[in-house]
Amino acid sequence: MKRQMVEGLIAEGKPLKVALEAVGMAKSSYYYRSVEGRKPHALDGALVEAIKEVRQRHAEVYGYRKITMALRADEWTVNAKKVLRHLRALGLTQPRKIKGQRWSKPAIVRPVVCNRYWEADFTYVWTGNANAYLCVVIDACDRDIVGDSSLTAAAPMKRQKPWRKPYSAVLVDGYCMVMN
């Protein structure tokens, strides 16, 4: 309503500043155009093809920032906002990461057949003058113990500090071999 009054005063020959003061409208409100009133940008066909080519080259995992950098490396003069606008129009944007959540989850193995997937555990216990070692192999399907081996150090050892490098073990022919 006010905009039409301002335009009528301008048509009569009044300056814009005088017309805005007469109606009581701010200059920024006069020039404001709503989002619905904006014309949609047409997509650049050559840029769309270049974006698709860059995505295919990089396994379709690049977001708009890396696509922009790759296009610039291919000697395109392009703005990141324009690339993002094209990707949104094509529906090719990458999902956003959620703060505080892991981006990828490890695969959980739930075997249905026995003796196909085994889990091993190696531990040691201080017995007062030496460490006693235990290596156990468990079937992940029915949780049965497939094999175990225990070893007590032959010579008394000094108790190690808790932050020392842990021992490693190797399972060879059903025997658990301990290495420092």
C-alpha positions as CSV (number, residue, x, y, z in Angstrom):
1,M,0.0,0.0,0.0
2,K,2.7,2.5,1.0
3,R,4.9,1.4,-1.9
4,Q,2.1,2.2,-4.3
5,M,1.7,5.7,-2.7
6,V,5.4,6.3,-3.0
7,E,5.4,5.3,-6.7
8,G,2.4,7.6,-7.3
9,L,4.3,10.5,-5.7
10,I,7.3,9.7,-7.8
11,A,5.1,9.6,-10.9
12,E,3.9,13.2,-10.0
13,G,7.5,14.3,-10.1
14,K,8.5,14.3,-6.4
15,P,12.0,13.1,-5.5
16,L,12.2,9.7,-3.8
17,K,13.4,11.1,-0.5
18,V,10.4,13.5,-0.3
19,A,8.0,10.8,-1.3
20,L,9.3,8.4,1.3
21,E,9.1,11.1,4.1
22,A,5.6,12.0,3.1
23,V,4.4,8.4,3.4
24,G,6.6,7.5,6.4
25,M,8.4,4.7,4.8
26,A,12.1,3.8,5.2
27,K,14.3,3.7,2.1
28,S,15.4,0.1,2.8
29,S,11.7,-1.0,3.0
30,Y,11.0,0.6,-0.4
31,Y,13.9,-1.3,-2.1
32,Y,13.2,-4.6,-0.2
33,R,12.2,-7.5,-2.4
34,S,10.9,-10.7,-0.8
35,V,12.4,-14.1,-1.5
36,E,9.2,-15.1,-3.3
37,G,9.5,-12.1,-5.6
38,R,13.0,-13.0,-6.7
39,K,13.5,-14.6,-10.1
40,P,15.0,-18.1,-9.9
41,H,18.5,-18.3,-11.4
42,A,18.7,-20.4,-14.5
43,L,21.2,-23.3,-14.4
44,D,24.3,-23.0,-16.5
45,G,24.3,-26.1,-18.7
46,A,28.1,-26.1,-19.1
47,L,28.7,-25.7,-15.4
48,V,26.2,-28.6,-14.7
49,E,28.2,-30.9,-17.0
50,A,31.5,-29.8,-15.4
51,I,30.1,-30.4,-11.9
52,K,28.9,-33.9,-12.9
53,E,32.3,-34.7,-14.4
54,V,34.1,-33.6,-11.3
55,R,31.8,-35.6,-9.1
56,Q,32.4,-38.7,-11.2
57,R,36.2,-38.2,-11.1
58,H,36.1,-38.1,-7.3
59,A,33.6,-40.9,-6.5
60,E,30.7,-38.5,-6.0
61,V,31.8,-37.7,-2.4
62,Y,32.9,-34.1,-2.9
63,G,30.9,-31.3,-1.3
64,Y,30.4,-27.9,-2.8
65,R,33.7,-26.5,-1.4
66,K,35.9,-29.2,-2.9
67,I,33.9,-29.2,-6.2
68,T,34.6,-25.4,-6.4
69,M,38.3,-26.0,-5.8
70,A,38.3,-28.7,-8.5
71,L,36.5,-26.5,-11.0
72,R,39.0,-23.7,-10.3
73,A,41.8,-26.2,-10.9
74,D,40.2,-26.9,-14.2
75,E,40.4,-23.2,-15.0
76,W,36.7,-22.4,-14.3
77,T,36.0,-18.9,-12.8
78,V,33.2,-19.8,-10.5
79,N,31.9,-18.7,-7.1
80,A,31.2,-21.3,-4.3
81,K,27.7,-19.9,-3.9
82,K,26.9,-20.6,-7.5
83,V,28.2,-24.1,-7.2
84,L,26.1,-24.7,-4.1
85,R,23.0,-23.3,-5.8
86,H,23.5,-25.6,-8.7
87,L,24.1,-28.6,-6.5
88,R,20.9,-27.9,-4.5
89,A,18.9,-27.5,-7.7
90,L,20.3,-30.8,-8.9
91,G,19.8,-32.5,-5.5
92,L,23.4,-33.5,-5.3
93,T,24.4,-31.9,-1.9
94,Q,26.2,-34.1,0.7
95,P,24.5,-34.8,4.0
96,R,25.5,-32.7,6.9
97,K,27.4,-34.1,9.8
98,I,25.5,-34.1,13.1
99,K,27.5,-32.6,16.0
100,G,28.4,-35.0,18.6
101,Q,27.6,-38.2,16.6
102,R,30.0,-40.5,14.8
103,W,30.0,-40.1,11.1
104,S,30.6,-43.8,10.4
105,K,29.6,-46.7,12.5
106,P,31.7,-49.9,12.6
107,A,30.0,-53.0,11.1
108,I,28.6,-55.3,13.7
109,V,29.4,-59.0,12.9
110,R,26.6,-61.4,13.8
111,P,27.6,-64.8,12.4
112,V,24.9,-67.4,11.8
113,V,27.2,-70.4,11.2
114,C,29.6,-71.8,13.7
115,N,33.4,-71.9,13.2
116,R,33.4,-69.1,10.6
117,Y,34.3,-66.1,12.7
118,W,36.6,-66.3,15.8
119,E,37.5,-63.7,18.3
120,A,40.7,-63.8,20.4
121,D,41.6,-62.2,23.7
122,F,45.0,-62.0,25.3
123,T,45.5,-60.9,28.9
124,Y,47.9,-61.2,31.8
125,V,47.6,-61.1,35.6
126,W,50.4,-60.2,38.0
127,T,50.7,-63.2,40.5
128,G,53.2,-61.6,42.9
129,N,56.5,-62.6,41.4
130,A,55.6,-63.0,37.7
131,N,52.9,-62.5,35.2
132,A,50.5,-65.3,34.2
133,Y,49.4,-65.0,30.6
134,L,46.2,-66.3,29.0
135,C,45.2,-66.4,25.4
136,V,41.7,-67.5,24.5
137,V,40.0,-68.0,21.1
138,I,36.2,-67.9,21.1
139,D,33.7,-68.8,18.4
140,A,31.6,-65.7,17.8
141,C,28.4,-67.6,16.9
142,D,27.8,-69.8,19.9
143,R,30.5,-68.3,22.2
144,D,32.2,-71.6,22.7
145,I,35.9,-71.6,23.6
146,V,37.8,-73.0,20.5
147,G,41.2,-73.0,22.1
148,D,43.1,-71.5,25.0
149,S,46.7,-71.4,26.2
150,S,48.2,-70.2,29.4
151,L,51.8,-69.4,30.3
152,T,53.6,-68.5,33.5
153,A,56.9,-66.8,33.2
154,A,59.7,-69.2,34.3
155,A,62.0,-66.7,36.0
156,P,60.8,-64.2,38.5
157,M,60.4,-60.8,37.0
158,K,60.4,-57.3,38.5
159,R,57.0,-55.8,38.5
160,Q,56.7,-53.4,35.5
161,K,55.3,-50.0,35.7
162,P,51.6,-49.8,34.5
163,W,52.4,-47.5,31.6
164,R,55.0,-49.8,29.9
165,K,54.5,-51.0,26.4
166,P,52.1,-54.0,26.4
167,Y,53.1,-57.4,25.4
168,S,52.1,-58.9,22.0
169,A,51.1,-62.5,21.3
170,V,51.0,-64.7,18.3
171,L,48.9,-67.9,18.0
172,V,51.0,-70.6,16.3
173,D,49.8,-74.2,15.9
174,G,47.4,-73.8,18.8
175,Y,50.1,-72.3,21.2
176,C,50.1,-68.7,22.3
177,M,53.7,-67.2,22.0
178,V,54.4,-64.1,24.0
179,M,56.8,-61.5,22.7
180,N,58.1,-58.2,24.2
